[in-house]
Amino acid sequence: MISTTRVSFRPPIFSLVALACLCFGSAQTPAALAQTARPASAAKPHSASSAKAIADSIPALFISDIHFDPFHDPAKAKELASAPVTQWRSILAAPPSANQVQAFTELQASCHARGVDTPYALLRSSLQAMRTRLPSAKFMAVSGDLVAHGFPCRFEKLLPGSAPGDYQAFVVKTLAFVMDELSTNFPNTPIYVSLGNNDSGCGDYQLDTGSDFLAQAAMAVTAALPTAQREAALLQFGRGGYFSIPMAEPMRNTRLIVVNDVFLSQKYTTCAGKPDPAAGADEVAWLEHQLHDARQAGQRVWIMGHIPPGVDPVSTVAKFRDVCGGQAPVNYLSSDKMADLMTASSDVIHLSLFGHTHMDEMRLLEPVGADAESAAAHRVAVKLVPSISPVDGNKPSFTIARISQSSANLQDYEVIEASDRTGIGTSWIPEYDFARTYHQADFSPSTLKNLVDEFNTDHFASQPESVAYVHNYYVGDRSPELSPFWQEYVCAMGNSAAKSFAACVCSSTK
């Protein structure tokens, strides 16, 4: 949206057409977009310093939004419910039921599913691809949503008349099964996991603090941590599903703070459907304490959660929020408190990982209203990891990261995408490499600032880096057309607070 005068944030019709493409798919293949990015030869030449960085780097896996669906073959639901988790693999790997396609289609319709989540074949294929491409992963970071969308409806339709507590037990078994699949494929590898809004014993965005579900979920999702880290996580997890632990070797002097930001979501309620502001307030106070302790101990910090802080630009456009007329944009969280804590602690935070959007995204947090010098000193790099689940029509993907073990900085990453959405006969190929595509030395606050500034001046998303971002945002063979609301999207990349986002969107230079 470009104008020489003050504008109201009312997206034109072509923006909504673009959003329709984003939500419902398109037959076009964006090969031309991919070709516009600069070739690998444009990367910086090898040097002694880069050789030193390579020697210091370690490989890791970032994955998010697995959304495993054990109900993909509805006829197996009762057998899964009665069987221990140790038998799930053989049940799910068995040939599909004769009526699988019809039964699953009916289940999707009755539960008003927006798409297909991850069946066992896709989960198995993705893990085989990870093991093939990175058998030496030093750790895995999983940023939430292990179970499928619409889980309560699926359970009720296929297991009617279940006893109280059976639903929670089935969710816990699903979490345990996904974790067992991860750890079986990567034995002796630390697997760090945050809960997502679907990872609940009662319903989407619903959770009770100090609950029996959290105690049981803790045993499942911490199962692949080294003994010392697991003991520390279990002591904290039952309170609210969040914990703070030192990362295992070869990471050095690095604390991982795993937040359960479901409590901070605008959609959060207790299992009884009631608001509980104290749950979020307690977590914010805990996070502040953890950041303070890390600073006192001279530790580096990684923060991992599921729902990112900041503005949701796609929903803001889709809901016609007139931010220049005083309407608030749609935010992912109920307040800016977590983002404010993160920027205030930018001296210790070296990376933050989230998921939730299912898209491949970047964000840059900086304090609102700060002068240039202060803003530069308090920026935080945020990586949104794309999904394994193809529920939005995207191709499944995972991310191979290169990390400095001595500084805890993210040096580079490569996104690996599936050739299809089924996991049957699927091949997995590189989509893009961050350093080569965006020509930055690493993924850090300073390099993200460079990119956001570049995107801000490229009003029509026509330059190679902008074209690459539009293409890579939606992993797969079609691209949502971000270009019509590119400026609004870029404003959200670098402005997490409603006030600064509105100032960016409504600037007379736009």
C-alpha positions in Angstrom: 0.0 0.0 0.0 1.9 3.0 -1.3 0.8 6.6 -1.1 2.2 10.1 -0.6 -0.5 10.9 1.9 -1.8 9.3 5.1 -3.7 6.1 4.4 -6.3 4.1 6.1 -5.4 0.4 6.5 -8.2 -1.0 4.3 -6.7 -3.6 2.0 -7.8 -3.5 -1.6 -9.7 -6.4 -3.2 -6.5 -8.0 -4.7 -5.2 -8.3 -1.1 -8.1 -10.5 -0.2 -7.6 -12.5 -3.4 -4.1 -13.1 -2.2 -5.3 -14.2 1.2 -7.6 -16.6 -0.5 -4.6 -18.1 -2.3 -2.9 -18.3 1.0 -5.7 -20.2 2.7 -7.1 -22.3 -0.1 -4.3 -23.0 -2.5 -3.4 -22.3 -6.1 -2.3 -24.4 -9.0 0.5 -22.1 -10.0 4.2 -23.1 -9.5 6.4 -20.2 -8.4 9.5 -21.5 -10.2 10.1 -18.1 -11.7 10.2 -16.6 -8.2 12.9 -19.1 -7.1 15.0 -18.3 -10.2 15.1 -14.6 -9.3 17.1 -15.2 -6.1 20.9 -14.8 -6.6 22.8 -18.0 -7.2 25.0 -19.6 -4.6 28.1 -18.1 -6.2 27.0 -14.8 -4.8 27.7 -15.9 -1.3 30.7 -14.4 0.4 34.1 -16.1 -0.5 35.7 -18.6 1.8 38.2 -17.1 4.3 40.2 -18.0 7.4 37.5 -16.5 9.6 34.8 -18.5 7.8 36.9 -21.7 8.2 37.1 -20.9 11.9 33.3 -20.4 12.1 32.8 -23.8 10.4 35.0 -25.5 12.8 33.0 -24.0 15.7 29.6 -24.8 14.3 27.4 -27.8 15.2 24.3 -29.1 13.3 20.9 -29.2 14.8 17.3 -29.8 13.7 14.4 -27.3 14.0 10.9 -28.6 13.5 7.5 -27.3 14.4 3.8 -28.0 14.1 3.9 -31.7 13.6 0.2 -32.0 14.2 0.3 -35.8 14.2 -3.1 -37.3 13.4 -3.6 -40.9 14.9 -7.2 -40.8 13.5 -6.1 -40.8 9.8 -7.3 -44.4 9.6 -10.5 -44.0 11.7 -11.0 -47.8 12.0 -7.8 -48.0 14.1 -8.9 -45.5 16.7 -10.4 -48.1 19.2 -7.4 -50.3 18.9 -5.0 -47.4 19.6 -7.1 -46.3 22.6 -6.9 -49.7 24.2 -3.2 -50.4 23.3 -0.1 -49.2 25.1 2.0 -46.7 23.2 4.6 -49.4 22.6 2.2 -51.1 20.2 1.1 -48.0 18.3 3.8 -48.2 15.7 2.8 -51.7 14.5 -0.9 -50.7 14.5 -0.3 -47.5 12.5 2.2 -49.2 10.1 -0.3 -52.0 9.3 -2.1 -51.8 5.9 -4.9 -49.2 5.8 -8.4 -50.3 6.5 -10.6 -51.1 3.5 -12.8 -48.1 4.0 -10.0 -45.7 5.2 -10.5 -43.1 2.4 -14.3 -42.9 2.8 -14.2 -43.0 6.7 -11.5 -40.3 6.8 -13.3 -38.1 4.3 -16.5 -38.3 6.5 -14.5 -37.6 9.6 -12.9 -34.5 8.0 -16.4 -33.2 7.0 -18.1 -33.9 10.3 -15.2 -32.1 12.2 -15.1 -29.2 9.6 -11.4 -29.8 9.1 -9.6 -27.1 7.2 -7.1 -29.5 5.7 -5.2 -32.8 6.3 -2.7 -32.9 9.1 0.2 -35.4 9.5 -0.6 -39.1 9.1 1.8 -41.8 10.3 3.3 -42.2 6.8 4.3 -38.5 6.6 5.7 -38.5 10.2 7.8 -41.6 9.4 8.9 -40.1 6.0 10.0 -36.8 7.6 12.0 -38.5 10.3 13.7 -40.8 7.8 14.6 -37.7 5.8 16.0 -35.9 8.8 18.1 -39.0 9.7 19.4 -39.3 6.2 20.2 -35.6 5.8 21.5 -35.0 9.3 22.3 -38.2 11.2 24.8 -36.3 13.4 22.3 -33.7 14.8 23.5 -32.5 18.1 20.0 -31.7 19.3 16.5 -31.1 18.1 14.2 -28.1 18.9 10.5 -28.7 18.5 8.4 -25.6 18.8 5.0 -26.9 19.7 1.8 -28.5 18.4 2.6 -32.2 18.4 -1.1 -33.3 18.1 -3.6 -32.7 15.2 -6.1 -29.9 14.9 -9.7 -30.7 15.9 -8.5 -33.5 18.3 -11.6 -33.3 20.6 -14.0 -33.7 17.7 -12.1 -36.6 16.2 -12.0 -38.4 19.5 -15.7 -37.9 20.2 -16.7 -39.0 16.8 -14.6 -42.2 16.8 -14.7 -43.1 20.5 -18.2 -42.1 21.7 -19.2 -42.9 25.2 -15.6 -42.8 26.5 -15.1 -42.6 30.2 -14.1 -39.3 31.8 -10.4 -38.9 31.6 -10.1 -41.0 28.5 -9.6 -38.0 26.2 -6.8 -36.7 28.3 -5.2 -40.1 28.4 -5.3 -40.4 24.6 -3.7 -37.0 24.2 -0.9 -38.0 26.5 -0.4 -41.2 24.6 -0.2 -39.3 21.4 2.4 -37.0 22.8 4.3 -39.9 24.1 4.1 -41.7 20.7 5.4 -38.7 18.8 8.3 -38.3 21.3 9.1 -42.0 21.0 9.3 -41.7 17.2 11.6 -38.7 17.5 13.9 -40.3 20.0 13.9 -43.7 18.2 15.2 -42.0 15.0 17.6 -39.8 17.0 18.8 -41.9 20.0 20.9 -40.2 22.6 20.0 -36.8 21.1 18.6 -34.1 23.3 15.1 -33.2 22.1 13.8 -29.9 23.5 10.0 -29.4 23.2 7.5 -26.7 23.9 3.8 -27.2 24.1 1.4 -25.7 21.5 -2.2 -24.6 21.7 -3.4 -28.0 20.5 -1.3 -29.9 23.0 -4.0 -29.9 25.7 -5.9 -32.5 27.7 -9.2 -30.6 27.3 -9.3 -28.4 24.2 -7.6 -26.0 21.8 -6.1 -23.0 23.8 -7.5 -24.5 27.0 -5.3 -25.5 29.9 -5.2 -25.5 33.7 -2.1 -24.6 35.7 -0.8 -27.3 38.1 -3.0 -29.9 36.4 -2.7 -33.6 36.2 -2.5 -33.3 32.5 0.7 -31.1 32.8 2.2 -33.7 35.1 1.6 -36.5 32.6 2.6 -34.4 29.6 5.8 -33.5 31.4 6.8 -37.2 31.5 6.2 -37.5 27.8 7.7 -34.4 26.3 10.9 -34.4 28.5 11.6 -38.1 27.8 14.4 -37.4 25.3 16.4 -35.0 27.6 19.6 -36.0 29.3 19.0 -37.1 32.9 20.2 -33.9 34.6 18.2 -31.6 32.2 15.1 -33.8 32.5 15.1 -33.8 36.3 15.3 -30.0 36.2 12.5 -29.7 33.6 10.2 -32.0 35.5 10.5 -30.0 38.7 9.2 -26.9 36.8 6.9 -28.3 34.1 3.9 -29.2 36.3 3.4 -25.6 37.3 2.5 -24.4 33.8 4.3 -26.4 31.1 7.3 -24.1 31.0 10.8 -24.7 32.2 14.4 -23.4 32.1 17.4 -25.7 31.8 21.0 -25.6 30.7 21.4 -26.9 27.2 23.5 -30.1 27.0 27.0 -30.3 25.5 28.3 -29.4 23.0 26.3 -26.1 23.6 28.3 -24.1 26.1 27.0 -22.0 28.9 23.6 -21.6 27.2 20.3 -21.7 29.0 17.1 -22.7 27.2 14.0 -21.1 28.4 10.9 -22.9 27.2 7.7 -20.8 27.5 4.2 -22.1 27.3 2.7 -19.0 25.7 -0.8 -20.5 25.4 -1.3 -18.7 28.7 -0.5 -15.4 27.0 -2.7 -15.9 24.0 -5.8 -13.8 23.5 -7.8 -17.1 23.0 -6.6 -18.7 26.3 -9.2 -20.1 28.8 -9.1 -22.7 31.5 -10.5 -26.1 30.8 -13.8 -24.8 32.2 -13.8 -22.1 29.5 -13.1 -19.3 31.9 -10.4 -16.6 31.6 -7.5 -16.8 34.0 -5.2 -13.7 33.8 -3.2 -15.0 36.7 -1.8 -17.9 34.7 -0.2 -15.5 32.2 0.9 -13.1 34.9 2.7 -15.8 36.8 4.5 -17.0 33.7 5.7 -13.5 32.8 7.0 -13.1 36.4 8.8 -16.5 36.1 10.3 -15.5 32.7 11.6 -12.2 34.1 13.2 -14.1 37.0 14.8 -16.6 34.6 16.3 -13.9 32.4 17.6 -12.1 35.5 19.2 -15.3 36.8 20.8 -16.0 33.4 22.3 -12.5 33.3 23.7 -12.9 36.9 25.2 -16.3 35.9 26.8 -14.9 32.7 24.8 -17.3 30.6 23.6 -17.0 27.0 19.9 -17.6 26.5 17.7 -19.2 23.9 13.9 -18.8 24.2 11.6 -21.3 22.6 7.8 -21.2 22.5 5.0 -21.8 20.1 3.0 -18.6 19.5 5.2 -15.8 18.5 5.0 -12.3 20.0 3.9 -9.4 17.8 1.3 -8.5 15.1 -0.4 -11.1 13.0 -0.4 -9.3 9.6 -2.4 -11.8 7.6 -5.3 -11.7 10.1 -5.0 -8.0 10.4 -5.5 -7.6 6.6 -8.2 -10.3 6.4 -10.2 -8.6 9.1 -10.0 -5.2 7.5 -8.5 -3.6 10.6 -8.2 0.1 10.0 -5.1 0.7 12.0 -4.7 4.2 10.6 -8.2 5.0 11.8 -7.4 3.8 15.3 -8.4 0.1 15.2 -5.9 -2.2 16.8 -4.2 -4.8 14.6 -4.6 -8.5 15.4 -1.9 -9.6 17.8 -0.8 -13.2 18.5 -0.6 -12.6 22.2 -2.8 -10.7 24.6 -0.1 -8.1 25.5 3.4 -7.0 24.6 4.8 -8.1 28.0 6.8 -11.1 26.7 8.3 -9.0 23.8 9.1 -6.2 26.2 10.9 -8.7 28.5 12.8 -10.1 25.6 14.1 -6.8 24.3 15.0 -5.7 27.8 17.1 -8.8 28.0 18.6 -8.7 24.5 22.1 -8.6 26.1 21.7 -12.3 27.0 19.2 -13.6 24.4 21.0 -15.0 21.3 18.0 -16.6 19.6 14.3 -17.2 19.9 12.3 -19.9 18.2 8.6 -20.1 17.6 6.1 -21.8 15.2 2.3 -21.6 15.0 1.9 -19.8 11.7 3.1 -22.9 9.7 5.0 -20.5 7.5 8.7 -19.9 7.1 9.2 -16.4 8.7 11.5 -14.0 10.4 10.8 -11.3 13.0 12.9 -8.6 14.7 11.9 -7.4 18.1 13.0 -4.0 19.3 11.8 -1.7 22.1 9.0 0.7 21.2 9.8 4.4 21.2 13.5 3.9 21.7 16.1 6.1 20.0 18.3 4.6 17.3 21.2 3.8 19.6 19.0 2.2 22.3 16.9 0.3 19.7 20.1 -1.1 18.1 21.3 -2.4 21.6 18.0 -4.1 22.4 17.0 -6.1 19.3 16.1 -9.8 19.4 16.2 -12.2 16.4 13.1 -14.4 16.1 12.8 -17.4 13.8 9.4 -18.9 13.0 9.9 -22.5 12.0 7.6 -23.9 9.2 5.4 -26.9 9.8 5.6 -30.6 9.2 1.8 -30.6 8.9 0.5 -29.8 5.4 -2.9 -28.7 6.8 -2.8 -25.3 5.0 -1.8 -26.8 1.7 1.8 -26.1 2.2 4.5 -28.8 1.7 5.9 -30.3 4.9 9.4 -29.1 5.8 12.1 -29.2 8.5 15.1 -27.0 9.1 18.8 -27.9 9.4 20.6 -25.3 11.5 24.2 -24.5 11.9 25.0 -23.1 15.4 28.1 -21.7 17.0 28.7 -23.8 20.0 30.9 -21.2 21.6 28.6 -18.1 21.1 25.2 -19.9 20.7 24.5 -17.8 17.6 22.6 -19.2 14.6 25.1 -19.1 11.8 23.0 -20.4 9.0 20.0 -22.7 8.2 18.6 -24.7 5.3 15.0 -25.6 4.8 14.2 -29.1 3.5 10.9 -29.6 1.8 8.8 -32.6 0.9 7.9 -33.4 -2.7 4.3 -34.1 -1.7 2.0 -34.0 1.3 1.5 -37.7 1.9 4.8 -39.3 3.0 4.2 -42.1 0.5 7.1 -42.3 -1.9 8.0 -38.8 -0.8 11.4 -37.3 -1.5 12.9 -34.4 0.5 15.0 -31.7 -1.2 16.5 -28.4 -0.2 14.3 -25.4 -0.7 16.8 -22.7 0.2 19.8 -21.7 2.3 19.5 -18.6 4.4 23.1 -17.3 3.9 23.2 -17.8 0.2 19.7 -16.5 -0.5 19.8 -13.4 1.7 23.6 -12.8 1.6 24.0 -12.3 5.3 26.8 -13.5 7.5 24.4 -15.1 10.1 20.9 -15.0 11.5 21.2 -12.2 14.1 19.5 -8.9 15.1 21.9 -6.9 13.0 21.4 -9.0 9.8 17.7 -9.1 10.3 17.7 -5.3 10.6 19.5 -5.2 7.3 16.9 -7.3 5.7 13.9 -5.5 7.1 15.3 -2.2 6.1 15.9 -3.5 2.6 12.4 -4.9 2.4 11.0 -1.6 3.6 12.4 0.2 0.7 11.3 -2.4 -1.8 7.7 -1.4 -2.0 6.7 -3.8 -4.7 8.7 -6.8 -3.5 10.6 -6.8 -6.7 14.2 -7.1 -5.6 15.8 -10.6 -5.4 15.8 -10.9 -1.6 12.1 -9.8 -1.4 11.1 -12.2 -4.2 12.9 -15.0 -2.4 11.2 -14.2 0.9 7.7 -14.2 -0.8 8.5 -17.5 -2.4 10.0 -19.1 0.7 7.4 -17.9 3.1 5.0 -20.6 2.0 6.9 -23.8 1.7 5.9 -25.7 -1.5 4.9 -25.5 -5.1 2.7 -22.4 -4.8 3.3 -19.0 -3.2 0.8 -16.8 -1.5 0.9 -13.5 -3.1 2.3 -11.3 -0.3 3.1 -8.5 -2.7 -0.3 -6.7 -2.5 0.1 -6.3 1.2 3.9 -6.5 1.3 4.4 -3.2 3.1 1.9 -4.2 5.9 3.7 -7.6 6.2 7.2 -6.0 6.4 5.9 -3.5 9.1 4.9 -6.5 11.2 8.4 -8.1 10.7 10.1 -5.2 12.4 7.3 -3.8 14.7 5.9 -6.1 17.3 3.8 -3.5 19.1 0.5 -2.2 17.8 1.6 1.4 18.1 4.8 1.1 16.2 3.1 -1.2 13.6 0.5 1.4 13.0 3.1 4.2 12.7 4.9 2.1 10.1 1.8 1.3 8.0 0.5 4.8 8.2 3.8 6.6 7.4 3.4 9.3 4.8 6.4 7.7 3.0 4.4 4.5 2.3 
